[in-house]
Amino acid sequence: MTRTLSLRRLWTIYKRTAVTRDLSKRDLASTQLAFYSGARGVLKVLAYLIDHGDYEELHETIKRHGRQLERMRLRRPRAKNH
């Protein structure tokens, strides 16, 4: 069964894997803004590829980044050093 990942779900995965230390609410908000800005940029690139009919490159890009996202999703959070 294939799951569709929303940007909100991707943010949750990103936050769980990338944000390993306690951040202030302000820092977390800045991180989230950067994440969504990056996502918006990726969507613009994909839309550009579609608009210009470069479907082969589009599919390769999706596959490449899909593998990276899957690795991130499967990675377990590291234990904190005490």
Phi, psi and omega in degrees: 000129181268136177259142174265127180264126175271166176298324178297318179293319177298321178298318179298316178297314179301313182298318182293323185266328187262328183264096187261346180244164180290124179248152173290164178299324179294315179296320179295320178297320178295319179296317180294320177298317178297319179299310182292327176295318177296318179298320179297320178297319179297316179298325177295320178296316179296319178296321178299314180299320178294313181301327182263008174070019181270067187290329179296312177296322178301311181294322177295319179297316179297316179298313183299311182284332175298319177296318179296317179296321179295319176297319178297318182295323183278341181292131179275148177298141179284147177290142179282143174281133181256000000 
